[in-house]
């Protein structure tokens, strides 16, 4: 009798292990909030582009879990970008698998996702742990690489809650990844010009973002500032004006201040 029960249990376990279980790992948007509601957003308009066909393409991992990672993250990714920048819009897809150049945004983001679940075999279904590796590939409006930022989000769930909401561990990992990406992008030193390297490891990002305003162009009246420094300030000032980030009056006042410092 004991042998019979063991065989039955083994057959049931194999049957469950062979099943492909579909879960929803969509993040809770109420959890994707700015670190501080009073913090100013970076005055840039950005767009994001999901890889061709990613929305409709399911991911099936090594534990026979099936989910639509890009579809689930789409609204959360957009909200995360909106928390950081002045605006964030979904760009239309194009054939060829790369984000389209755009004259309507300053930066273009393309997310990439890889995942891993844990504790989701026949004996412990649904998953007790989940990992989301989220990469943001950043380009300027002309398609030139600016940066690549990578974060890892993790989530876990207890027995009772994962039986009630089967994808809760994945949802929490998504939320964790988005909040970590938000922190990295908020600290990224974007100056309006593409960096010389397309890869900027998150660990090298400074804790503060350079000020994107005329006040960032510091001058000391009546100082003997080098001519090349003055030229650089004027170039930056012209760039801010061309992008519409400062008013004509701010431009005129700051330009006069720079010229007077000669």
URKA-V714062 format. One record per backbone hydrogen bond with DSSP energy under -0.5 kcal/mol. CO is the residue of the C=O (numbers start at 1). NH is the residue of the N-H. Records with the same first field share a line. If there is no record, write none. Layout:
CO: NH ; NH
This chain:
1: 5
2: 6
3: 7
4: 8
5: 9
6: 10
7: 11
8: 12
9: 13
10: 14
11: 15
12: 16
13: 17
14: 18
15: 19
16: 19
19: 21
20: 22
21: 66
23: 25
27: 29
28: 31
29: 32
31: 33
36: 39
42: 44 ; 86
44: 46 ; 86 ; 87
45: 106 ; 107
46: 89
47: 109
48: 91
51: 54
53: 57
56: 58
59: 61 ; 67
61: 64
64: 21
65: 61
66: 23
67: 59 ; 69
68: 72
69: 73
70: 74
72: 27
73: 77
74: 78
75: 79
76: 80
77: 81
78: 82
79: 83
80: 84
81: 84 ; 85
84: 42
87: 46
89: 48 ; 91
94: 97
106: 141
107: 47
108: 139
109: 49
110: 137
112: 135
114: 133
116: 131
118: 128 ; 129
121: 124 ; 125
128: 157
129: 118
130: 155
131: 116
132: 134 ; 153
133: 114 ; 135
134: 151
135: 112 ; 137
136: 138 ; 149
137: 110
138: 146 ; 147
139: 108
140: 143
141: 102
144: 140
147: 138
148: 200
149: 136
151: 134
153: 132
155: 130
158: 162
159: 163
160: 164
161: 165
165: 168
167: 171
168: 172
169: 173
170: 174
171: 175
172: 176
173: 177
174: 178
175: 179
176: 180
177: 181
178: 182
179: 183
180: 184
181: 185
182: 186
183: 187
184: 188
185: 188
188: 190
193: 191
198: 200
201: 204
202: 205
211: 213
213: 216
214: 217
216: 218
219: 221
220: 223
223: 225
226: 230
227: 231
228: 232
229: 233
230: 234
231: 235
232: 236
233: 237
234: 238
235: 239
236: 240
237: 241
238: 242
239: 243
240: 245 ; 246
241: 244
247: 251
248: 252
249: 253
250: 254
251: 255
252: 256
253: 257
254: 258
255: 259
256: 260
257: 261
258: 261
259: 262
261: 225
